[in-house]
Amino acid sequence: IGFAGWFDRWDRLDFFVDVFRELRKNHDNLHMVLIGDGPVLAEIRQLIARYDLTPHVTLTGPVARDRIYEYLSLIDIAVLPHSNDFGSPVVMFEFMGLKIPVVAPLLPPIEDVHTQGETAILFEPLNAEKCRQAIESLIKDPALRQQLAQRAYQKLQSDHTWHRNAALI
């Protein structure tokens, strides 16, 4: 499972690490990939060490733009632990384009793009149990992962292209 982006406070990577810690109790082969850098990286690194998760987490640090898709393709389930209320996370569209299923909070900018259970699994913001359950459902069901990813890809192709944006304008 993984996340990519600028590690800012509103992303709540601490929340994601807590959820990952709980998931590892039932999935000892689970690995977390955190792609990026930002102001909370040092705190997240300390939290991972405190929970003794270092062998199970890869922190890539900054990745050059021409190599980012190599790193994103390492993720089987993309998780957006939280976001802000005023913009759609760009990486969400990249995951859709790469056919990587997304787990994300029920926030307006995300709900503008995704439909619960159809193009992503959405959970109540900052509800660790609901987030864990959402991720768990995708861990246990590869067919569901594939269906969500395919539907999200189709939605991206039909509703979220530059040509579509230009036509709407």
N, C-alpha and C positions, 0 to 999 in steps of 0.2 A: 504494500500500500504506500501511497506517497502524496507529496505536495510539492508544488514548484511555485516560485515567485520571490518577491521581495519580502523578507521576514519582518513584518511590521506588527505592532501590538494588536491591531484589530484582527489579524489572522488567527490569533489564539492558538499558536503552535503548542503552548503549554497544555492546553485542553486536548489537543491531538495526541501528544505524548502520553497523557493520562489514559486516554481511550486505548491507545496502542498497548500500554502496559496491561490493561485488563484483557484485551484480546489475546495477548501472548499466553495467558493462563490456560487457554483451550487450544491454542494454535502455536505450538513451539517452533514451527518452521516459518512463521510469519516474519517478514522483514520490512522495515520502514525506510523509505528513501526520501530525504528532504533536499530538494534541489534549489539552491539559491543562497542569498546572503541578506543581511539586514541588521537593524539595530537590536533585535532580540536573539541573534544567533548565539552569543556567549551564554545567555540565560538558558537557552534550550540545550546547549551542550552540557551545562552543569546539571540540568534536570535529568537528562539522559544518563549521565554518569551516576547521579544520586540513586536512580532507579536500577542501576546495574544493567542498562540496556545497550551499552556501547557496542557489544558484538552484533547486535540485532538492528542497528540503525546506521545508515550511510548518510553522512552530511557531505554534500559535494562542494559546498562553497560556490562562489560565482562560476558560471559556465558561459563560455563564449557563444554568441548567438548562432554561429554556424555549426555548433555541436549540440545545441539544446535538444533537438529531436532524438538524438542518440540516448540522452539521459531520460527524457520523458518516456521513451519506449521501454524503459526498465520497469515501469509501473503497470501493474495489472488492475489496480483499483485506485482511482484518483480521489483524494479527499480534500475538500475545502472545509476546514474545521469551522471557520467563521469568515466574515467579510465586513465591509462597511455598507452603509445603507444607501450610498449614492452612486455606485457604479458596478457594472458587471466585471468580474475578474476575467481578464483577457485569457489567462491560462485555461479557463473553463472551455473556451472555444477551441483552443489548441488540443485539449483532451478529446473534445468531440470530433475534431478532424482526424485524430489518430485512432479513433474508435476505442478509446479507453473509458470504461464506465465511470460515472461521477457520483460521489456521495457529497451532498452539500446541505447547508442550512436553509430553512424556509425564510429567506429574506427577499424583499421585493425585487431587487435586480436579478436575482437568481430565478425567482418564480416567473419573471418576464421571459425567460429563456426556456426553462425546464418545466415539465409536467411530472408530478410525483408518480413514480411507478411506471412511467412510460418512457421518459428520456433520461431519468436519473432517480436515485433514491434520495429523498429529501427528509430532513429531520428538524425537529423543533430546535431553534438556536440554543447552543450551549447546554443541551440536554445530553449528558455523557452516555446515559443508558440508551437513548434513542439513536445516537450516533453509532454506538457500538453495535446495536442490533442491525442497523442499516448496513454497516460494513460486513458484519457476520453473514447477513443474507446473501451478499455477493460472494463471500468466501465459499459458502456452501453450495452455491448454484452457478456453475460456469455457464449454463445455458442462459440464465437471467442476465449475467454480465454481458454476454454476446448480444442478446436482444436489446438491452438498454443502449449499449454502445452503437448498435446499428441504427436504431431509431433516432438517437441523438445526432449521429452523422447525417442521416437523411434530413433532419430538421435544420442542421447547420447548412446543408447544401441548398435547401429551399428557402430558408428565412433569414439567414445571417451571412450573406455574401455582400461584397462591395457593390456588385451590380444591383442587388435588391435594395440596398440602402440608397443608391443613386436614384432608382426608380421611385422610391417612396418620397424622396425630396422633390 
